[in-house]
């Protein structure tokens, strides 16, 4: 994996903020476990199980003038035989919040992220190649985002939130990339959320979001999948979402969330896609020291064409390269182990199961993860 100066930047920012100002929250989490299919490979590649460790550092602070900062860095390492599964991710967010008349709220933030992980092709089960050269850094990327939103109450039960964002994402340049698509893009988005709270213990949210993504130098395709000369590819995304939160009592809470997103390209529709995502979360807190969270999720991607025939179109961070549908089930148990006026220590154990089906067998996979660890929050 190729390191960047992004980590150093985050450290400098964190030091400049922590030293002169008393922090609100600093948390260090150490965990480890087993992942039986870290590369999401099909059964025919005989996926290996690997032991991993995970370290997460986070820092959050807010100031009297409305400014706030969030910093998070996560490193996941594997034993030597699975070293290509290692990853680094750093996130930074600087923002400003202001409340008008004790009800209407304004928020503005600039955020950035850096992601580094070796690209393993799901069509070969090995490090991705192009023109006979390895392209391990193909999907390493960094992005910056400007976002703002404004919330205002219509009455005691209804409120609206207007939001907009500008996103720029750049991918790593790799040797042999002349034959690959340029994945860099800029994206503009806007939308509206409506919140309805008829009672103290439950709330309903509906939202609509539109995004336009323009690639820096990527060709569109015709209905046969052929590259269109001198074209500049762009996408339009339309997403409709509905969710409900029910606090049944002091022990139980349910969250149901569902959305549909349609993607349309600006030429033939070759890249068009429909996505359906439904999830149900149940939280059980039997006392202030013990919490159990479970999550069941269903995802369905339907593409106008089989994009997987062109390996350069894949994005390893998403499952939406090809038609597929899957379920994810997770359980997360957390217990307070120690607490005093200066810090608290929580222990946790969590497990996740993935099961994806697809018309092409190389994109069918199962995966299970078990993780055990502890966090210290100051």
FENVEN-V600502 format. One record per residue. SS is DSSP state (~ for helix, > for strand, _ for the rest). D_FIRST is the distance of its C-alpha to the first C-alpha in whole Angstrom. Layout:
ss=SS d_first=D_FIRST
ss=SS d_first=D_FIRST
This chain:
ss=_ d_first=0
ss=_ d_first=4
ss=_ d_first=6
ss=_ d_first=10
ss=_ d_first=13
ss=~ d_first=14
ss=~ d_first=14
ss=~ d_first=16
ss=~ d_first=18
ss=~ d_first=19
ss=~ d_first=20
ss=~ d_first=22
ss=~ d_first=24
ss=~ d_first=24
ss=~ d_first=26
ss=~ d_first=28
ss=~ d_first=29
ss=~ d_first=29
ss=~ d_first=31
ss=~ d_first=34
ss=_ d_first=34
ss=_ d_first=35
ss=_ d_first=32
ss=_ d_first=33
ss=> d_first=30
ss=> d_first=27
ss=> d_first=26
ss=> d_first=24
ss=> d_first=23
ss=> d_first=22
ss=> d_first=21
ss=> d_first=20
ss=> d_first=22
ss=> d_first=21
ss=> d_first=20
ss=_ d_first=21
ss=_ d_first=19
ss=_ d_first=16
ss=_ d_first=15
ss=_ d_first=19
ss=_ d_first=20
ss=_ d_first=24
ss=~ d_first=26
ss=~ d_first=26
ss=~ d_first=23
ss=_ d_first=24
ss=_ d_first=21
ss=_ d_first=20
ss=_ d_first=21
ss=> d_first=18
ss=> d_first=19
ss=> d_first=16
ss=> d_first=17
ss=> d_first=16
ss=> d_first=17
ss=> d_first=18
ss=> d_first=20
ss=> d_first=22
ss=> d_first=25
ss=> d_first=28
ss=> d_first=31
ss=> d_first=34
ss=_ d_first=36
ss=_ d_first=40
ss=_ d_first=40
ss=_ d_first=38
ss=> d_first=34
ss=> d_first=31
ss=> d_first=28
ss=> d_first=25
ss=> d_first=22
ss=> d_first=19
ss=> d_first=16
ss=> d_first=15
ss=> d_first=12
ss=> d_first=12
ss=> d_first=12
ss=> d_first=13
ss=_ d_first=15
ss=~ d_first=14
ss=~ d_first=15
ss=~ d_first=13
ss=~ d_first=10
ss=~ d_first=8
ss=~ d_first=10
ss=_ d_first=8
ss=> d_first=8
ss=> d_first=9
ss=> d_first=12
ss=> d_first=14
ss=> d_first=18
ss=> d_first=21
ss=> d_first=24
ss=> d_first=27
ss=> d_first=31
ss=> d_first=34
ss=> d_first=37
ss=> d_first=41
ss=> d_first=43
ss=> d_first=47
ss=_ d_first=50
ss=_ d_first=48
ss=_ d_first=47
ss=> d_first=45
ss=> d_first=42
ss=> d_first=39
ss=> d_first=35
ss=> d_first=33
ss=> d_first=29
ss=> d_first=26
ss=> d_first=23
ss=> d_first=19
ss=> d_first=16
ss=> d_first=12
ss=> d_first=10
ss=> d_first=6
ss=> d_first=6
ss=_ d_first=6
ss=_ d_first=9
ss=> d_first=12
ss=_ d_first=15
ss=_ d_first=18
ss=_ d_first=21
ss=_ d_first=20
ss=_ d_first=18
ss=_ d_first=15
ss=> d_first=12
ss=_ d_first=13
ss=> d_first=15
ss=> d_first=17
ss=_ d_first=20
ss=_ d_first=19
ss=> d_first=16
ss=> d_first=12
ss=_ d_first=11
ss=_ d_first=8
ss=_ d_first=7
ss=_ d_first=10
ss=_ d_first=11
ss=_ d_first=9
ss=> d_first=12
ss=> d_first=14
ss=> d_first=18
ss=> d_first=21
ss=> d_first=24
ss=> d_first=28
ss=> d_first=30
ss=> d_first=33
ss=> d_first=36
ss=> d_first=40
ss=> d_first=41
ss=> d_first=45
ss=> d_first=48
ss=_ d_first=50
ss=_ d_first=52
ss=_ d_first=52
ss=_ d_first=50
ss=> d_first=48
ss=> d_first=46
ss=> d_first=43
ss=> d_first=40
ss=> d_first=39
ss=> d_first=35
ss=> d_first=33
ss=> d_first=30
ss=> d_first=28
ss=> d_first=24
ss=> d_first=22
ss=> d_first=19
ss=> d_first=16
ss=> d_first=14
ss=_ d_first=11
ss=_ d_first=13
ss=_ d_first=12
ss=_ d_first=14
ss=_ d_first=17
ss=~ d_first=17
ss=~ d_first=21
ss=~ d_first=22
ss=_ d_first=20
ss=_ d_first=21
ss=_ d_first=20
ss=_ d_first=19
ss=_ d_first=19
ss=> d_first=22
ss=> d_first=25
ss=> d_first=27
ss=> d_first=30
ss=> d_first=31
ss=> d_first=35
ss=> d_first=36
ss=> d_first=39
ss=> d_first=39
ss=> d_first=43
ss=> d_first=43
ss=> d_first=46
ss=> d_first=47
ss=> d_first=51
ss=> d_first=51
ss=_ d_first=49
ss=_ d_first=47
ss=> d_first=46
ss=> d_first=44
ss=> d_first=43
ss=> d_first=41
ss=> d_first=40
ss=> d_first=38
ss=> d_first=38
ss=> d_first=35
ss=> d_first=34
ss=> d_first=31
ss=> d_first=31
ss=> d_first=28
ss=> d_first=28
ss=> d_first=25
ss=_ d_first=25
ss=_ d_first=25
ss=_ d_first=25
ss=_ d_first=28
ss=_ d_first=30
ss=> d_first=32
ss=_ d_first=35
ss=_ d_first=37
ss=_ d_first=36
ss=_ d_first=32
ss=_ d_first=33
ss=> d_first=31
ss=_ d_first=34
ss=_ d_first=34
ss=_ d_first=34
ss=_ d_first=33
ss=_ d_first=30
ss=_ d_first=29
ss=> d_first=30
ss=> d_first=30
ss=> d_first=32
ss=> d_first=32
ss=> d_first=35
ss=> d_first=34
ss=> d_first=37
ss=> d_first=37
ss=> d_first=39
ss=> d_first=38
ss=> d_first=41
ss=> d_first=41
ss=> d_first=43
ss=> d_first=44
ss=_ d_first=46
ss=_ d_first=47
ss=_ d_first=46
ss=_ d_first=44
ss=> d_first=43
ss=> d_first=41
ss=> d_first=40
ss=> d_first=38
ss=> d_first=38
ss=> d_first=36
ss=> d_first=36
ss=> d_first=35
ss=> d_first=35
ss=> d_first=33
ss=> d_first=34
ss=> d_first=32
ss=> d_first=34
ss=> d_first=32
ss=_ d_first=35
ss=_ d_first=36
ss=_ d_first=37
ss=_ d_first=35
ss=_ d_first=33
ss=_ d_first=30
ss=_ d_first=32
ss=> d_first=31
ss=> d_first=33
ss=> d_first=31
ss=> d_first=33
ss=> d_first=32
ss=> d_first=34
ss=> d_first=33
ss=> d_first=36
ss=> d_first=35
ss=> d_first=37
ss=> d_first=37
ss=> d_first=40
ss=> d_first=40
ss=> d_first=43
ss=> d_first=43
ss=_ d_first=41
ss=_ d_first=39
ss=> d_first=38
ss=> d_first=36
ss=> d_first=35
ss=> d_first=33
ss=> d_first=33
ss=> d_first=32
ss=> d_first=33
ss=> d_first=31
ss=> d_first=32
ss=> d_first=30
ss=> d_first=31
ss=> d_first=30
ss=> d_first=32
ss=> d_first=31
ss=_ d_first=34
ss=_ d_first=32
ss=_ d_first=30
ss=~ d_first=26
ss=~ d_first=24
ss=~ d_first=26
ss=_ d_first=24
ss=~ d_first=20
ss=~ d_first=19
ss=~ d_first=21
ss=_ d_first=19
ss=_ d_first=17
ss=_ d_first=15
ss=_ d_first=16
ss=_ d_first=19
ss=_ d_first=22
ss=_ d_first=24
ss=_ d_first=23
ss=_ d_first=26
ss=_ d_first=29
ss=> d_first=29
ss=> d_first=30
ss=> d_first=29
ss=> d_first=30
ss=> d_first=28
ss=> d_first=30
ss=> d_first=29
ss=> d_first=31
ss=> d_first=30
ss=> d_first=32
ss=> d_first=32
ss=> d_first=35
ss=> d_first=36
ss=> d_first=36
ss=> d_first=37
ss=> d_first=38
ss=_ d_first=40
ss=_ d_first=41
ss=_ d_first=37
ss=_ d_first=35
ss=> d_first=34
ss=> d_first=32
ss=> d_first=31
ss=> d_first=30
ss=> d_first=29
ss=> d_first=28
ss=> d_first=27
ss=> d_first=27
ss=> d_first=26
ss=> d_first=27
ss=> d_first=26
ss=> d_first=28
ss=> d_first=27
ss=> d_first=30
ss=_ d_first=30
ss=_ d_first=32
ss=_ d_first=29
ss=~ d_first=29
ss=~ d_first=25
ss=~ d_first=25
ss=_ d_first=27
ss=> d_first=25
ss=> d_first=26
ss=> d_first=23
ss=> d_first=24
ss=> d_first=23
ss=> d_first=24
ss=> d_first=23
ss=> d_first=26
ss=> d_first=25
ss=> d_first=27
ss=> d_first=27
ss=> d_first=29
ss=> d_first=30
ss=_ d_first=32
